Amino acid sequence: MPAVGFMCEKKGPVSFDDCLACAATWKQDCDFTYPMIQQMVAGLRRERHTVTMTNLTGCLRKEILARKLDYYIPLAEEYWRFRGTITHEILAGLKADALQVTEMIDRGNRTELKFKGNDYLIEKRLHMTFVHEGEEYPVSGQVDLVVKPERRLVDWKTAKSVPKYGKPYSNHTTQVNLYRRLCTENEIDIDALEVVYMDMTQCKRTEAIIWPIKRVNQFLIDRLVPLWKAIRTNTIPRKPTKRDDGLWMCENYCNNVITDECTRLVRTEVEADILRQKCTMCPAGQRRNSRSMRW
């Protein structure tokens, strides 16, 4: 994500380095501390040259514009993503526990150690290449936890509020099904999908339904293929028209720079559509259409 700095509520646009220098004095006017800002900057500075499963569950247009445009991101907006790092603290404890030796096996010329963590796959990034019509589309994703004996994939989410009913939010159901596909491609069998939500007052475990492989493949055709084509051809996808295609992100998940550019593009596209419609209605356009139909 080419965010080049933060939009400070007091000073306006500032670079990451200037924001860190200000916070390091511990005299800053905002409520964000140096350690918090340091972690936010570290996450934002990771260059995004690849496509991940998470990229596919939102607005494809936003994903492309976020790779193209330089912008300043409000600290409050980045805080929501920062809160999600609490999951890593939970899994760090599990990683430490997983390093405990449970058995020492004498192999003659060497001693083989069996670790407690052999039953777990923890914060593992997996890769696969989806092939469609002879073209290859690489994608990756990082699973939070796989409990191998249970064939269970577990994903943690921080949220404003946990789901009211016993099932995950729809975009998270999509995400864990995509992770399951990654696991399958890496010869890891998954029979159960779990999303654990945490808000400020409670946590809630939810079970996600498992999609048929045909549905997952169609999702990749509809989302992964167009995203990679947009990247490779340096084009911008049209704005989604359905909530499930990422339209839900327009409400609170776009900064002003991306929103303004998207709005400008929409106006241009609408004008082009009107012009195209007029062209097909004119006598010359109708003759061209008639000739193409006969051909």
C-alpha positions in Angstrom: 0.0 0.0 0.0 1.7 3.2 -1.1 0.6 5.3 1.9 3.4 7.8 2.3 2.5 9.2 5.7 -0.2 9.9 8.3 -2.8 12.6 8.2 -2.3 14.1 11.7 -5.3 15.8 13.3 -3.1 18.6 14.5 -0.5 19.1 11.8 -2.1 17.7 8.7 -0.1 15.5 6.4 3.2 14.3 7.9 5.7 11.7 6.7 6.1 8.4 8.7 9.5 9.5 9.9 8.3 12.9 11.1 5.4 11.2 12.9 7.7 8.8 14.6 10.1 11.6 15.6 7.2 13.5 17.1 5.9 10.5 19.1 9.5 9.7 20.3 9.5 13.0 22.3 6.4 11.8 24.3 5.1 15.3 24.0 2.8 14.7 21.0 -0.7 16.2 21.0 -2.4 13.0 19.9 -3.2 9.9 22.0 -1.1 7.5 19.9 2.1 6.4 21.5 5.5 5.7 19.8 5.3 1.9 20.1 1.9 1.9 18.6 2.9 4.1 15.7 6.1 2.2 15.1 4.0 -1.0 14.6 1.6 0.7 12.3 4.4 2.1 10.1 6.1 -1.3 10.0 2.9 -2.8 8.6 2.3 0.0 6.1 5.8 -0.1 4.8 5.7 -3.7 3.7 5.5 -3.4 -0.1 2.7 -5.2 -1.8 3.9 -6.9 -4.9 1.8 -10.0 -4.6 -1.9 -10.8 -4.3 -3.3 -12.3 -1.2 -6.6 -14.0 -0.4 -7.5 -11.0 1.8 -7.2 -8.7 -1.3 -10.0 -10.7 -3.0 -12.7 -10.2 -0.3 -13.0 -6.4 -0.8 -13.3 -3.9 -3.6 -10.9 -4.7 -6.5 -11.0 -1.1 -7.6 -9.8 0.1 -4.2 -7.1 -2.6 -4.3 -5.7 -1.3 -7.6 -6.0 2.4 -6.7 -4.3 1.8 -3.3 -1.3 0.4 -5.3 -1.2 3.4 -7.6 -1.9 6.5 -5.5 0.2 8.2 -2.9 -1.9 9.2 0.1 -1.8 10.0 3.8 -3.7 7.7 6.0 -5.5 8.9 9.3 -4.0 7.3 12.4 -7.5 6.5 13.6 -8.1 4.5 10.4 -4.9 2.5 10.7 -5.7 1.8 14.4 -8.4 -0.6 13.4 -5.9 -2.7 11.5 -3.4 -2.3 14.4 -5.9 -3.8 16.8 -5.9 -7.0 14.8 -2.2 -7.6 15.8 -3.5 -8.7 19.2 -4.0 -12.1 17.5 -0.3 -12.4 17.0 0.3 -12.1 20.8 -2.1 -15.0 21.3 -0.4 -17.1 18.7 3.1 -16.1 20.0 2.2 -17.9 23.3 1.1 -21.0 21.3 4.3 -20.9 19.3 6.4 -20.9 22.5 4.3 -23.8 23.9 4.7 -25.7 20.6 8.5 -25.7 20.9 8.4 -27.9 23.9 10.0 -31.3 23.3 7.6 -34.2 24.0 9.8 -37.1 22.9 13.4 -37.9 22.0 13.7 -40.7 19.5 17.0 -42.6 19.1 17.7 -43.1 15.4 21.1 -44.7 15.9 23.4 -42.1 14.4 21.2 -39.2 15.4 18.5 -38.2 17.9 15.1 -37.0 16.5 13.2 -34.5 18.6 9.4 -34.6 18.5 7.9 -31.2 19.4 4.5 -30.5 21.0 3.9 -28.2 18.1 3.8 -31.0 15.5 0.0 -30.9 15.9 -0.2 -27.2 15.0 0.4 -25.0 11.9 0.8 -21.5 13.3 0.8 -18.2 11.3 1.9 -20.0 8.2 2.0 -18.3 4.8 0.9 -20.6 2.1 1.1 -20.2 -1.6 -0.7 -21.6 -4.6 -1.1 -20.9 -8.4 -4.6 -20.9 -9.8 -4.7 -21.9 -13.5 -7.6 -20.6 -15.6 -7.7 -20.9 -19.4 -4.0 -21.7 -19.6 -3.0 -18.6 -17.5 -1.4 -18.8 -14.1 -2.5 -16.5 -11.2 -0.4 -16.8 -8.0 -2.0 -16.0 -4.7 -1.0 -16.5 -1.0 -2.5 -16.2 2.4 -1.4 -16.5 6.0 -3.5 -18.9 8.1 -3.7 -18.1 11.9 -3.9 -21.7 13.1 -4.5 -25.2 11.8 -5.1 -27.9 14.5 -3.9 -30.9 12.5 -5.5 -33.7 14.5 -8.8 -32.0 14.3 -8.4 -30.9 10.7 -9.6 -27.5 11.9 -8.6 -24.1 10.6 -9.1 -21.2 13.1 -9.0 -17.5 12.3 -9.1 -14.7 14.8 -10.9 -11.4 14.1 -11.1 -8.2 16.2 -14.4 -6.4 15.6 -16.5 -3.6 16.8 -19.0 -6.2 17.9 -19.2 -9.9 17.7 -21.8 -11.4 15.3 -25.3 -11.6 16.9 -25.9 -15.1 15.5 -23.8 -18.2 15.5 -22.2 -17.7 12.2 -19.3 -15.5 10.9 -19.8 -12.3 8.9 -20.1 -13.2 5.2 -16.7 -11.8 4.1 -15.0 -13.8 6.8 -16.7 -17.0 5.7 -15.3 -16.3 2.2 -11.9 -15.7 3.6 -11.6 -18.9 5.6 -12.9 -20.9 2.7 -10.2 -19.4 0.5 -7.6 -20.4 3.2 -9.0 -23.9 3.2 -8.3 -24.0 -0.6 -4.7 -22.9 0.1 -4.4 -25.7 2.6 -5.7 -28.2 0.2 -3.2 -27.1 -2.4 -0.5 -27.6 0.2 -1.7 -31.1 1.1 -3.3 -30.0 4.4 -6.7 -31.5 5.0 -9.3 -29.2 6.6 -12.8 -30.4 7.7 -13.8 -27.6 10.0 -13.6 -23.8 9.7 -13.8 -21.6 12.8 -13.7 -17.8 13.2 -13.1 -16.4 16.7 -14.3 -12.9 17.2 -13.1 -10.5 19.9 -14.6 -7.1 20.7 -14.1 -4.9 23.7 -16.3 -6.9 26.0 -16.4 -10.5 24.8 -15.2 -13.2 22.5 -17.3 -15.6 20.4 -16.5 -18.7 18.5 -18.4 -19.3 15.2 -18.4 -22.1 12.7 -18.2 -21.3 9.0 -19.9 -23.4 6.4 -17.6 -25.2 4.0 -18.1 -24.2 0.3 -18.0 -26.8 -2.5 -14.8 -26.7 -4.5 -16.8 -25.5 -7.5 -17.9 -22.4 -5.6 -14.4 -21.6 -4.5 -13.1 -22.0 -8.0 -15.8 -19.7 -9.4 -14.9 -17.1 -6.8 -11.3 -17.2 -7.9 -12.3 -16.8 -11.5 -14.6 -13.9 -10.6 -12.1 -12.1 -8.3 -8.5 -13.4 -8.6 -8.3 -13.5 -12.4 -9.7 -9.9 -12.9 -7.4 -8.5 -10.2 -4.3 -10.0 -11.8 -5.4 -8.9 -15.2 -5.8 -5.3 -14.0 -2.3 -5.4 -12.4 -0.7 -6.9 -15.6 -2.5 -4.5 -18.0 -2.2 -1.5 -15.7 -5.9 -0.9 -15.9 -8.5 -0.1 -13.2 -11.6 -2.2 -12.6 -15.0 -0.6 -12.6 -16.6 0.3 -9.3 -18.6 -2.7 -7.8 -22.3 -2.6 -8.0 -23.0 -5.4 -5.5 -22.3 -5.4 -1.7 -20.7 -8.8 -1.9 -18.3 -7.6 -4.6 -16.9 -5.0 -2.3 -19.4 -2.2 -2.4 -19.7 -2.3 1.4 -16.2 -0.8 1.6 -17.5 2.5 0.2 -19.2 3.3 3.5 -16.2 3.6 5.8 -13.2 1.9 4.3 -11.8 4.3 1.7 -9.7 7.4 2.4 -10.4 10.7 0.6 -7.8 10.3 -2.0 -9.1 7.0 -3.2 -12.7 8.1 -2.9 -12.1 11.2 -5.0 -10.3 9.3 -7.7 -13.0 6.7 -7.8 -15.7 9.3 -8.1 -13.8 11.0 -11.0 -13.5 7.6 -12.7 -17.1 6.9 -12.3 -18.1 10.2 -13.9 -15.8 9.4 -16.8 -17.2 5.9 -17.2 -20.8 7.1 -17.1 -20.0 9.7 -19.8 -18.3 7.0 -21.9 -21.4 4.7 -21.5 -23.8 7.5 -22.5 -21.6 8.2 -25.6 -21.4 4.6 -26.5 -25.2 4.2 -26.2 -25.7 7.2 -28.4 -23.3 5.8 -30.9 -25.1 2.5 -31.2 -28.4 4.3 -31.6 -27.3 6.5 -34.5 -27.9 5.3 -38.1 -24.1 4.6 -38.7 -23.9 2.7 -35.5 -26.9 0.6 -36.3 -25.5 -0.2 -39.7 -22.2 -1.3 -38.1 -24.2 -3.5 -35.7 -26.2 -5.0 -38.5 -23.1 -5.9 -40.5 -21.4 -7.5 -37.5 -24.6 -9.6 -36.8 -24.6 -10.8 -40.4 -20.9 -11.6 -40.2 
